Amino acid sequence: MSSFVLLLCLFVFLSLSEAAKNYGAALQKSILFYDAQRSGKLPANNPIHWRGDSALHDCVVGGWYDAGDHVKFGLPMSASTTLLLWGLIQFKSGYVRANQLNQMYDSIKWPLDYFLHAWNPSTHTLTVQVGDGNADHAWWGRPEDMTMARPCQTVTTSRKGSDIAAGTAAALAAGSIAFKDKGDAAYSNQLLSAAESLYAFAKANRGVFTGSAGFYSSSGDKDELCEASIWLYKATKHANYLNDAKTFVETTPAWGLGWDDKKVECQLLLFQETHDAHYRDAVVAFLHSWQPGGSVQYTPCGLAWRDKWGSARYAGNSALLALVAAEAGIDAAKNRQWATEQINYLLGDNHHAGGCYSFEIGYGSKYPTQPHHRGASCPNRPAPCGWDQFNSRSANPQVLQGALVGGPDENDNYTDLRNDFIHNEVATDYNSGFQGALAGILHLQAANALPATHNKCPCNQ
């Protein structure tokens, strides 16, 4: 009998260890990635030793560099900020459990401050891009060493960009909620005032921004206008914003949640506020399409694989949505299990490189060492950095802690090469939903409600 009990305990231990992940460490590292993306005058508490002040003469200083490059694109920056804030607002207890709440407030204030400086309500001018994508991509080196011209692009009453304007208003409105909850009423009010004036500007000056074509081309502005109006309703409870959101919402199933498509985000936020079954049904249809038996393809080890560009990003974003939907009473057990399994895949429940491979850099013992990222590819100064570093087959000298790479192909294949900007790119929007989902899982852990998971290729380490 004692041998049987021993074997049973061993089996239970191994079963638990397969699913066990250090979600708190993964969350902490993700915040560090955003620290590495900071542009402008860095604070004294900068934790990234290989990063320094950069782009101090930009027309609007600060904000985040978009990806492995050094352009500041308004559409993905605002989308990333909003998703990160959604995760913070919904799953604050997850940040508390990870002992990362103060770090998160510090992190998310960086883009919010940038948006406040980018919007001039008196002249109705919003700066939506700093840097030229083509010139930027033709150069390889540290952001601290940039010398090329960094032109500004703005939207005004005559140069339309209601998609980016409304997306930025959504981020500011969500920020006002988060910082009100923090107890910083003055900053919350500042964010809310900017959000309201910027939303009014976007609504009165409809038209999609085309200045980032070839990099970030928007398919429309209704989703951002819906997103902005529902976040403003959550911040103010003014009925006009709710009515606007009902006007702008589209209830057909979304393709995915990302920088160009916030449709399902708006559907879920509207359901949270109204409990209208039409919005619930749209969210359910989206999640059914993502879960086994739906239209989204799965890799052999179980990643919901939507697209070759940022496959990990789309899975992380949908995982966040599923966890928020569960909090709203939508198929809670199913959505929590599915979301956790998707995050587990990204943190090591896969067979790449013998298994236990994390697509988040710095997590675990096996992870990408050659992300497509200029700053991380450079040795410590004053050593030179250029195309020789890009072409090197050695690991990056700097570990880009917390960055989620693009991810595997539809067959779980992945090659860790710097020049593979499809599978090995990193970006602020890649981490945003992933980080929120980590907070959601930590929220469940704090409540002793972490679901049992059944990943197809569990890590046994």
C-alpha positions in Angstrom: 0.0 0.0 0.0 2.8 2.4 0.9 4.4 1.9 -2.6 1.0 2.6 -4.2 0.6 5.8 -2.2 4.1 6.9 -3.1 3.5 6.2 -6.8 0.2 8.1 -6.6 1.8 11.1 -5.0 4.6 11.0 -7.6 1.9 10.9 -10.4 0.1 13.9 -8.8 3.3 15.8 -8.5 4.3 15.2 -12.1 0.8 16.2 -13.3 0.9 19.4 -11.4 4.4 20.2 -12.5 3.4 19.9 -16.1 1.0 22.8 -15.8 3.0 24.8 -13.3 4.3 28.0 -14.7 5.8 31.0 -12.9 3.3 33.5 -14.2 4.5 36.2 -11.9 8.0 36.0 -13.3 6.6 36.1 -16.8 4.6 39.2 -16.0 7.6 40.9 -14.4 9.7 40.3 -17.5 7.0 41.6 -19.8 7.1 44.9 -18.0 10.9 45.0 -18.5 10.4 44.6 -22.2 8.3 47.8 -22.2 11.1 49.5 -20.2 13.5 48.5 -23.0 11.2 50.2 -25.6 11.3 53.6 -23.9 12.2 56.6 -26.0 13.3 60.0 -24.6 14.9 61.0 -21.3 15.1 57.8 -19.2 14.3 58.0 -15.5 16.9 57.4 -12.7 15.2 54.0 -12.0 15.7 52.7 -15.5 16.2 49.0 -15.0 17.7 48.3 -18.5 21.4 48.8 -18.2 22.1 48.9 -21.9 19.5 51.6 -22.6 20.1 55.3 -22.3 18.5 58.6 -23.4 17.5 58.8 -27.0 15.6 60.9 -29.5 15.6 63.9 -27.2 14.9 66.2 -30.2 11.8 64.5 -31.4 8.8 66.9 -32.0 7.2 64.9 -29.2 9.7 63.3 -26.8 9.0 60.0 -25.0 6.7 57.2 -25.9 7.7 53.7 -27.0 9.7 52.5 -30.0 7.3 50.3 -31.9 9.3 47.1 -32.4 12.8 46.2 -33.3 13.0 49.6 -35.0 12.8 53.2 -33.7 9.7 54.6 -35.2 6.9 55.8 -32.9 3.6 54.7 -34.6 0.5 56.0 -33.0 -1.9 53.3 -34.0 -0.1 50.3 -32.4 1.2 52.3 -29.5 -2.4 53.4 -28.5 -3.8 49.9 -29.1 -1.0 48.4 -26.9 -1.6 50.9 -24.2 -5.3 50.2 -24.1 -5.0 46.5 -23.9 -2.4 46.8 -21.2 -4.7 49.1 -19.2 -7.7 46.7 -19.7 -5.6 43.9 -18.2 -4.6 46.2 -15.3 -8.1 47.4 -14.6 -9.7 44.0 -14.9 -7.0 42.0 -13.1 -5.3 44.4 -10.7 -5.1 41.6 -8.2 -2.8 39.7 -10.6 -0.3 42.5 -10.5 -0.6 42.6 -6.8 0.1 38.9 -6.5 3.2 39.3 -8.7 4.3 42.3 -6.7 4.4 44.3 -9.9 1.6 46.8 -9.3 3.9 49.8 -8.8 6.1 48.8 -11.7 3.0 48.5 -13.9 1.8 52.0 -13.0 5.2 53.3 -13.8 5.4 51.5 -17.1 2.0 52.5 -18.4 2.4 56.1 -17.5 5.2 56.4 -20.1 2.9 56.2 -23.2 0.1 58.1 -21.5 2.4 61.0 -20.8 3.5 60.9 -24.5 -0.1 61.0 -25.6 -0.8 64.0 -23.4 2.1 65.8 -25.1 1.1 64.6 -28.5 -2.4 66.1 -28.4 -2.9 69.9 -28.6 -6.6 70.6 -28.0 -6.3 74.3 -28.8 -5.0 73.7 -32.3 -6.7 70.4 -32.8 -3.4 68.7 -33.7 -2.4 65.2 -32.7 1.1 63.9 -33.5 0.6 60.3 -34.7 4.0 59.3 -35.9 7.6 60.3 -35.3 10.3 58.9 -37.6 10.3 57.7 -41.2 9.7 54.0 -41.5 11.8 53.5 -44.7 14.8 55.6 -43.4 14.6 53.9 -40.0 14.6 50.4 -41.4 17.6 51.2 -43.7 19.7 51.7 -40.6 20.8 49.3 -37.9 22.1 50.4 -34.6 21.3 51.7 -31.1 18.5 54.2 -30.6 21.0 56.3 -28.6 23.2 56.6 -31.8 20.5 57.7 -34.3 21.4 60.7 -36.4 18.8 60.4 -39.2 16.0 63.0 -39.6 12.9 62.0 -37.6 10.0 63.7 -39.3 6.6 64.2 -37.5 3.2 63.4 -38.9 0.1 64.9 -37.5 -3.7 64.7 -37.9 -5.7 67.9 -37.9 -9.1 69.0 -39.1 -7.7 68.9 -42.7 -5.4 65.9 -42.4 -7.7 63.1 -41.2 -6.9 60.4 -38.8 -10.0 59.6 -36.7 -8.8 56.0 -36.3 -5.6 56.9 -34.4 -7.3 59.9 -32.7 -10.1 57.7 -31.3 -7.7 54.9 -30.4 -5.6 57.3 -28.5 -8.7 58.7 -26.8 -9.5 55.2 -25.7 -6.1 54.7 -24.1 -6.4 58.0 -22.3 -9.9 57.2 -21.0 -8.8 53.7 -19.8 -5.8 55.4 -18.2 -8.0 57.8 -16.3 -9.9 54.8 -14.8 -6.6 53.1 -13.8 -5.1 56.1 -12.1 -8.4 57.1 -10.4 -8.3 53.6 -8.9 -4.7 54.2 -7.9 -5.8 57.3 -6.0 -4.1 59.8 -8.3 -7.1 62.0 -9.0 -5.2 64.9 -10.6 -3.5 62.7 -13.2 -6.8 60.8 -13.8 -8.6 64.1 -14.5 -5.9 65.3 -16.8 -6.1 62.0 -18.8 -9.9 62.2 -18.9 -10.0 65.8 -20.1 -7.6 65.0 -22.9 -9.6 61.8 -23.8 -12.9 63.7 -24.0 -11.5 66.5 -26.2 -9.6 64.1 -28.5 -12.7 61.9 -28.9 -14.8 64.9 -29.8 -12.2 65.8 -32.4 -12.1 62.3 -33.8 -15.9 62.1 -34.1 -16.1 65.4 -35.8 -13.3 64.8 -38.3 -13.8 61.3 -39.7 -11.2 59.8 -42.0 -8.5 57.1 -41.8 -4.9 58.1 -41.5 -2.8 57.0 -44.5 0.6 58.3 -43.5 1.8 55.0 -42.1 0.9 53.0 -45.3 3.2 50.0 -45.8 3.7 49.7 -42.0 0.3 50.2 -40.3 -2.6 50.7 -42.6 -5.9 51.0 -40.8 -9.0 49.3 -42.3 -11.4 51.8 -40.7 -12.3 53.9 -37.7 -15.6 52.5 -36.4 -13.9 50.1 -34.1 -11.7 52.8 -32.5 -14.6 55.2 -32.2 -16.6 52.4 -30.5 -13.6 51.6 -28.3 -13.1 55.2 -27.3 -16.8 55.9 -26.6 -17.3 52.8 -24.4 -14.1 53.5 -22.4 -15.3 57.1 -21.9 -18.7 55.8 -20.7 -16.9 53.5 -18.2 -14.9 56.6 -17.0 -17.8 59.1 -16.8 -21.1 57.1 -16.9 -22.4 59.8 -19.3 -25.2 58.3 -21.4 -24.1 60.0 -24.6 -20.9 58.0 -24.7 -22.9 54.7 -24.3 -25.2 55.8 -27.1 -22.3 56.5 -29.3 -20.8 53.1 -28.6 -24.1 51.4 -29.5 -24.0 53.4 -32.8 -20.4 52.5 -33.7 -20.4 48.8 -32.6 -20.4 46.1 -35.2 -21.9 42.8 -34.0 -20.5 40.5 -36.7 -17.8 38.1 -35.4 -14.3 39.6 -35.4 -11.3 38.0 -37.2 -9.0 38.7 -34.3 -8.1 41.3 -31.6 -5.2 43.5 -32.6 -4.0 47.0 -33.4 -6.3 47.3 -36.4 -9.4 45.5 -35.1 -10.9 46.3 -31.7 -14.4 45.2 -32.7 -14.6 42.3 -30.2 -13.1 44.4 -27.4 -16.0 46.9 -27.9 -18.5 44.0 -28.0 -17.3 42.7 -24.7 -17.1 46.1 -23.0 -20.6 46.8 -24.1 -21.9 43.5 -22.8 -20.2 44.3 -19.4 -22.1 47.6 -19.2 -25.5 46.6 -20.7 -25.8 42.8 -20.4 -27.4 42.9 -23.8 -27.4 39.4 -25.3 -26.6 40.7 -28.8 -23.1 41.7 -27.6 -22.7 38.5 -25.6 -23.6 36.4 -28.7 -20.9 38.3 -30.7 -18.3 37.6 -28.1 -19.3 33.9 -27.8 -19.1 33.6 -31.6 -15.6 35.0 -31.6 -14.4 32.7 -28.9 -16.0 29.7 -30.5 -14.2 30.4 -33.7 -10.9 30.5 -31.7 -11.4 27.4 -29.7 -11.1 23.8 -30.9 -13.7 23.0 -33.6 -13.8 26.6 -34.7 -12.3 28.3 -37.8 -8.9 29.1 -36.4 -6.2 26.6 -37.2 -4.3 24.8 -34.5 -0.6 23.8 -34.4 0.1 20.1 -33.5 1.0 21.2 -29.9 -2.2 23.3 -29.5 -1.4 26.9 -30.3 -4.5 28.7 -31.8 -2.7 29.9 -35.0 -4.4 32.8 -36.7 -1.7 34.3 -38.9 2.0 34.0 -39.7 2.6 37.6 -38.6 2.6 37.6 -34.8 0.9 34.2 -34.2 1.8 34.4 -30.5 0.4 37.9 -30.3 -3.0 36.9 -31.6 -3.2 34.0 -29.2 -2.2 36.1 -26.3 -4.8 38.8 -27.2 -7.5 36.2 -27.5 -6.5 34.7 -24.2 -6.9 38.1 -22.5 -10.4 38.4 -24.1 -11.4 34.9 -22.9 -10.3 35.7 -19.4 -12.3 39.0 -19.3 -15.3 37.2 -20.8 -15.1 34.6 -18.1 -15.2 37.4 -15.5 -18.4 38.6 -17.2 -20.0 35.2 -16.8 -19.4 33.9 -20.3 -18.5 30.2 -20.3 -16.2 30.9 -17.4 -14.7 27.4 -16.9 -14.1 26.8 -20.6 -12.7 30.2 -21.4 -10.3 30.2 -18.4 -8.9 26.7 -19.2 -8.5 27.6 -22.9 -6.8 30.9 -22.2 -4.4 29.4 -19.6 -3.5 26.6 -22.1 -2.6 29.2 -24.7 -0.4 31.0 -22.4 1.2 27.7 -21.2 2.0 26.9 -24.8 3.8 30.2 -25.2 5.7 29.7 -21.9 6.9 26.2 -22.8 4.2 23.6 -23.3 5.5 22.8 -26.8 8.0 20.5 -28.4 10.3 23.0 -30.0 14.0 22.4 -29.3 13.2 19.3 -27.3 10.3 20.9 -25.4 9.8 23.5 -22.7 10.7 26.3 -25.1 9.5 29.8 -24.1 8.5 32.3 -26.7 8.9 35.0 -24.1 12.6 35.9 -23.9 14.3 35.3 -20.6 11.6 33.0 -19.2 12.8 29.5 -18.4 16.0 27.9 -19.6 15.2 27.9 -23.4 14.1 30.9 -25.3 15.0 33.0 -28.3 18.4 34.6 -28.3 18.3 36.4 -31.6 15.2 38.6 -31.6 14.9 41.1 -34.5 15.7 44.1 -32.3 18.4 46.7 -33.0 19.3 47.8 -29.5 19.5 44.2 -28.1 21.8 43.2 -30.9 24.4 45.8 -30.0 27.3 45.3 -27.6 27.8 47.6 -24.8 29.0 51.1 -25.8 31.4 52.4 -27.0 31.8 49.3 -29.2 30.3 50.0 -32.7 27.0 48.5 -33.8 25.7 48.2 -37.4 24.9 45.7 -40.0 27.6 43.3 -38.9 25.6 42.8 -35.7 22.5 42.2 -37.8 24.2 39.6 -39.9 25.9 37.9 -36.9 24.8 34.4 -36.1 25.7 34.8 -32.4 23.2 35.4 -29.7 22.3 39.1 -29.0 24.7 40.6 -26.5 21.8 42.0 -24.6 18.9 39.8 -23.3 15.6 41.5 -24.3 13.9 40.3 -21.1 10.2 39.7 -21.5 9.7 40.3 -25.2 7.3 37.9 -26.9 8.6 37.0 -30.3 6.3 36.6 -33.4 6.0 32.9 -32.8 5.9 29.6 -34.6 4.4 28.7 -38.0 1.3 26.6 -38.3 3.3 23.3 -37.8 5.0 24.5 -34.6 8.2 25.2 -36.5 10.4 28.1 -35.4 13.9 29.3 -36.2 15.7 31.6 -33.9 17.3 34.0 -36.5 17.6 37.7 -36.3 16.9 38.2 -39.9 13.5 36.4 -39.7 11.3 39.4 -38.9 8.2 37.3 -39.3 8.8 34.8 -36.6 11.4 36.6 -34.5 10.2 40.2 -34.5 9.1 41.8 -31.2 6.7 44.6 -30.8 4.8 46.5 -28.1 1.5 45.2 -29.4 2.8 41.6 -29.3 3.1 41.7 -25.5 0.0 43.7 -24.6 -2.7 41.0 -24.5 -0.2 38.4 -23.4 0.7 40.5 -20.4 -2.9 41.1 -19.6 -3.6 37.4 -19.8 -0.8 36.7 -17.4 -2.4 39.1 -14.9 -5.7 37.3 -15.4 -4.2 33.9 -14.6 -2.4 35.4 -11.6 -5.8 36.8 -10.5 -7.2 33.3 -10.7 -4.2 31.9 -8.7 -4.9 34.6 -6.0 -8.4 33.3 -5.7 -7.4 29.7 -5.7 -9.3 29.3 -9.0 -6.6 28.3 -11.5 -8.1 25.9 -13.9 -6.8 22.4 -14.6 -5.1 22.4 -18.0 -4.5 19.7 -20.6 -1.9 21.0 -22.9 -1.0 18.6 -25.8 2.8 19.0 -25.3 3.3 19.7 -21.6 6.7 20.7 -20.3 7.9 18.2 -17.7 10.6 20.3 -16.2 
